Amino acid sequence: RLARPAILIDINRINALEAMRATGPAIQLGALVRHRTAERAAPGELPAAVREAAAQIGHVAIRNRGTIGGSLAHADPSAEWAALALAYDGVVTTRSSHSERRVPADEFFVGFLATTLQGDEMITGLELQLPAGRSGSAFAEHARRHGDFALAGVAAVLGLGPGDVISHARLAVIGATTRPRRCREAETALAGQTAGPAAFDAAARELTAGLSLAGADDDERQYRLHAAQTLTRRVLAAAASDAGCEAGAR
């Protein structure tokens, strides 16, 4: 009962919105791609973080019907697709009867359940930008029970150069914050560092900078932050391992 629309329009038969394809260094996902479709995609079709995040959404019945566009439009602070859009420098495509817009994900989420989507627009797709060269990704979240909204979740995308030096770093946090957020200070701490526990610990310490923490009181906010920092270390190690870095596996 968050909204009481006068009219509902069924878009399920717009088959073009179910497309999922790679175009060069980007992945194009239609707004009607189901969570379950992304979860069950082959490793060569979608990156690890995307498949892992989709598998964490609700329960199977929800994933069978829920869509990427619906998740982005709702903009819940714990939304897995929001984290993926931010971590992959995503671009949200919107359409109205008279125009089309391409909105960077970093500008799309503006508050609690709030986006820049206009009243006469609908989301038609999400474009994820893949880093050049050797890269890996991972996603993890923490919830009280399986299927609950995440108290904290982190998506990580790493690009590695010679000697496993981090050339590209993206981190996005959900659940622990009042809206989905990129963690730019933590990304800066990773840039140019050799992938490994020391670099990952430094990034986790920088996670607090610029974040507006969610929670009913200081105890809950600190708990969510601690969970996010723990998950940050975990997903950075997993992303490095996904990129073929032996240090990430330790």
Secondary structure by P-SEA (a helix, b strand, c coil): ccccccccccccccccccbbbbcccbbbbcccccaaaaaacccccccaaaaaaaaacccccccccccaaaaaaacccccaaaaaaaaacbbbbbbcccbbbbbcccccccccccccccccccccbbbbbbbccccccccccccccccccccbbbbbbbbbcccccccbbbbbbccccccccccaaaaaaaccccccaaaaaaaaaacccccccccccaaaaaaaaaaaaaaaaaaaaaaaaaaccccccc
